[in-house]
Amino acid sequence: MNDDVRLVAWVRGRVQGVGFRWYTRAKALELGGLSGFALNASDGRVQVVAEGPRGNCERLLEWLHSGDTPGRVEGVTEMWDTPRGGYTGFETR
């Protein structure tokens, strides 16, 4: 099943000031079909919102867990939902 979904991931660890948002955007664009954003939260986490085919969102989530990201990911909290739309492309905020 590859229906469109909405992934919201909160990534904690040393993920700010290391290019994490930029690399997340690049990975989302590489996977294709994803729209959304990566945002530095005031508490030191990065929020990643991705909408698109379930398989591509799952691959992005796997990458967030993989250790191939910049910085040091200590954990990822994920939530799945139905897409809300309204995004053009994938951006850093």
Backbone as CSV, one residue per row, in Angstrom:
resi,resn,N_x,N_y,N_z,CA_x,CA_y,CA_z,C_x,C_y,C_z
1,MET,0.846,-1.186,0.000,0.000,0.000,0.000,0.889,1.246,0.000
2,ASN,0.636,2.148,-0.926,1.457,3.349,-1.031,0.589,4.599,-1.046
3,ASP,-0.492,4.572,-0.282,-1.344,5.752,-0.175,-0.558,6.897,0.446
4,ASP,-1.005,8.125,0.168,-0.345,9.285,0.761,-0.654,9.367,2.251
5,VAL,0.376,9.748,3.021,0.269,9.872,4.465,0.987,11.140,4.912
6,ARG,0.845,11.439,6.197,1.562,12.550,6.833,2.397,11.953,7.958
7,LEU,3.681,12.185,7.909,4.599,11.776,8.964,5.055,13.023,9.708
8,VAL,4.919,13.007,11.015,5.499,14.050,11.860,6.507,13.354,12.759
9,ALA,7.764,13.745,12.652,8.831,13.137,13.446,9.530,14.215,14.260
10,TRP,9.698,13.927,15.548,10.458,14.804,16.437,11.788,14.113,16.701
11,VAL,12.876,14.749,16.245,14.207,14.144,16.331,14.977,14.844,17.444
12,ARG,15.485,14.041,18.401,16.235,14.624,19.509,17.674,14.127,19.496
13,GLY,18.524,14.919,20.102,19.954,14.636,20.135,20.707,15.903,19.766
14,ARG,21.895,15.747,19.219,22.651,16.920,18.732,22.296,17.089,17.258
15,VAL,21.180,17.784,17.019,20.646,17.880,15.662,20.447,19.318,15.193
16,GLN,20.858,20.283,16.011,20.794,21.675,15.572,22.205,22.216,15.412
17,GLY,22.395,23.046,14.388,23.702,23.638,14.136,24.671,22.695,13.443
18,VAL,24.158,21.608,12.855,25.030,20.612,12.209,24.586,20.314,10.775
19,GLY,23.666,21.114,10.239,23.183,20.887,8.880,22.076,19.850,8.777
20,PHE,21.501,19.485,9.915,20.505,18.415,9.940,19.293,18.729,9.069
21,ARG,18.767,19.945,9.184,17.584,20.309,8.375,17.901,20.279,6.893
22,TRP,19.057,20.804,6.518,19.443,20.838,5.107,19.547,19.421,4.550
23,TYR,20.209,18.520,5.291,20.351,17.136,4.832,19.008,16.413,4.804
24,THR,18.133,16.738,5.741,16.793,16.130,5.743,16.037,16.557,4.493
25,ARG,16.136,17.829,4.145,15.499,18.323,2.917,16.074,17.605,1.697
26,ALA,17.403,17.487,1.647,18.045,16.818,0.512,17.590,15.367,0.403
27,LYS,17.463,14.674,1.538,17.021,13.282,1.517,15.576,13.189,1.045
28,ALA,14.727,14.096,1.508,13.321,14.095,1.078,13.220,14.322,-0.428
29,LEU,14.020,15.236,-0.955,14.009,15.503,-2.393,14.561,14.312,-3.165
30,GLU,15.577,13.651,-2.628,16.156,12.467,-3.267,15.120,11.334,-3.345
31,LEU,14.363,11.149,-2.281,13.335,10.105,-2.271,12.216,10.427,-3.253
32,GLY,11.901,11.708,-3.392,10.889,12.161,-4.342,9.477,12.008,-3.829
33,GLY,8.601,12.860,-4.325,7.187,12.769,-4.001,6.808,13.263,-2.621
34,LEU,7.764,13.850,-1.882,7.480,14.313,-0.530,7.421,15.832,-0.474
35,SER,6.500,16.335,0.314,6.440,17.766,0.586,6.383,17.940,2.092
36,GLY,6.797,19.102,2.567,6.785,19.371,3.997,7.950,20.248,4.396
37,PHE,8.473,20.014,5.602,9.534,20.884,6.101,10.301,20.217,7.232
38,ALA,11.465,20.806,7.534,12.258,20.480,8.716,12.482,21.792,9.457
39,LEU,12.205,21.783,10.765,12.174,23.008,11.561,12.929,22.798,12.870
40,ASN,13.805,23.762,13.234,14.441,23.733,14.545,13.423,24.147,15.594
41,ALA,13.203,23.301,16.590,12.308,23.631,17.698,13.104,24.336,18.790
42,SER,12.424,25.119,19.608,13.109,25.893,20.646,13.718,25.016,21.739
43,ASP,13.280,23.751,21.844,13.808,22.854,22.876,15.002,22.021,22.401
44,GLY,15.530,22.317,21.204,16.711,21.620,20.708,16.419,20.470,19.762
45,ARG,15.159,20.090,19.644,14.795,19.026,18.699,14.595,19.618,17.308
46,VAL,14.493,18.727,16.316,14.098,19.116,14.968,12.777,18.424,14.667
47,GLN,11.816,19.199,14.195,10.534,18.645,13.770,10.587,18.443,12.261
48,VAL,10.248,17.243,11.827,10.188,16.918,10.411,8.752,16.553,10.078
49,VAL,8.172,17.271,9.127,6.823,16.957,8.635,6.963,16.605,7.166
50,ALA,6.527,15.407,6.810,6.617,14.954,5.420,5.281,14.360,5.004
51,GLU,4.809,14.762,3.848,3.593,14.204,3.280,3.905,13.647,1.906
52,GLY,3.317,12.495,1.617,3.539,11.856,0.328,3.294,10.372,0.443
53,PRO,3.779,9.611,-0.529,3.570,8.167,-0.518,4.123,7.528,0.765
54,ARG,3.350,6.608,1.338,3.746,5.959,2.596,5.161,5.374,2.524
55,GLY,5.475,4.699,1.426,6.798,4.079,1.304,7.925,5.088,1.395
56,ASN,7.768,6.245,0.781,8.807,7.276,0.831,8.900,7.894,2.226
57,CYS,7.765,8.072,2.896,7.792,8.574,4.272,8.475,7.564,5.185
58,GLU,8.214,6.275,4.971,8.869,5.243,5.774,10.375,5.234,5.526
59,ARG,10.802,5.427,4.271,12.237,5.479,3.966,12.893,6.701,4.618
60,LEU,12.188,7.833,4.638,12.726,9.022,5.302,12.872,8.754,6.803
61,LEU,11.884,8.127,7.393,11.950,7.793,8.816,13.102,6.830,9.098
62,GLU,13.295,5.834,8.244,14.428,4.905,8.400,15.746,5.670,8.373
63,TRP,15.851,6.637,7.457,17.070,7.437,7.363,17.279,8.244,8.650
64,LEU,16.203,8.806,9.204,16.319,9.574,10.448,16.870,8.701,11.579
65,HIS,16.524,7.416,11.570,16.992,6.465,12.593,18.372,5.895,12.281
66,SER,18.875,6.067,11.065,19.998,5.278,10.548,21.371,5.593,11.110
67,GLY,21.590,6.788,11.595,22.949,7.170,11.983,23.730,7.783,10.833
68,ASP,23.128,7.845,9.629,23.770,8.500,8.482,23.454,9.985,8.435
69,THR,22.756,10.489,9.432,22.390,11.902,9.489,23.544,12.695,10.090
70,PRO,23.585,13.992,9.831,24.589,14.816,10.512,24.246,14.915,12.003
71,GLY,25.238,15.234,12.801,25.008,15.340,14.241,24.882,13.973,14.878
72,ARG,24.079,13.890,15.931,23.890,12.629,16.647,22.430,12.514,17.058
73,VAL,21.727,11.591,16.446,20.321,11.359,16.777,20.256,10.418,17.970
74,GLU,19.572,10.862,19.023,19.407,10.030,20.217,18.048,9.350,20.247
75,GLY,17.110,9.859,19.463,15.793,9.243,19.418,14.874,9.980,18.467
76,VAL,13.869,9.266,18.001,12.883,9.845,17.087,11.495,9.418,17.566
77,THR,10.623,10.396,17.743,9.223,10.126,18.056,8.428,10.407,16.796
78,GLU,7.608,9.459,16.382,6.883,9.608,15.124,5.374,9.555,15.354
79,MET,4.664,10.273,14.512,3.207,10.235,14.490,2.769,10.149,13.028
80,TRP,1.768,9.334,12.770,1.239,9.169,11.419,-0.173,9.721,11.368
81,ASP,-0.523,10.344,10.233,-1.837,10.956,10.087,-2.177,11.016,8.602
82,THR,-3.321,11.574,8.314,-3.704,11.802,6.924,-3.110,13.136,6.475
83,PRO,-2.748,13.252,5.196,-2.141,14.490,4.704,-3.091,15.681,4.853
84,ARG,-2.513,16.826,5.133,-3.282,18.073,5.232,-3.075,18.954,4.018
85,GLY,-1.976,18.725,3.301,-1.693,19.516,2.103,-1.216,20.910,2.448
86,GLY,-1.082,21.723,1.410,-0.678,23.103,1.600,0.818,23.347,1.506
87,TYR,1.602,22.319,1.232,3.053,22.488,1.099,3.434,22.455,-0.370
88,THR,4.382,23.321,-0.720,4.954,23.257,-2.061,6.399,22.850,-1.892
89,GLY,6.726,21.647,-2.265,8.086,21.165,-2.106,8.408,20.840,-0.657
90,PHE,9.687,20.716,-0.393,10.165,20.405,0.959,11.148,21.492,1.339
91,GLU,10.934,22.141,2.473,11.761,23.290,2.816,12.331,23.182,4.225
92,THR,13.321,24.011,4.488,13.832,24.164,5.847,13.209,25.426,6.416
93,ARG,12.886,25.376,7.676,12.295,26.548,8.348,13.094,26.894,9.580
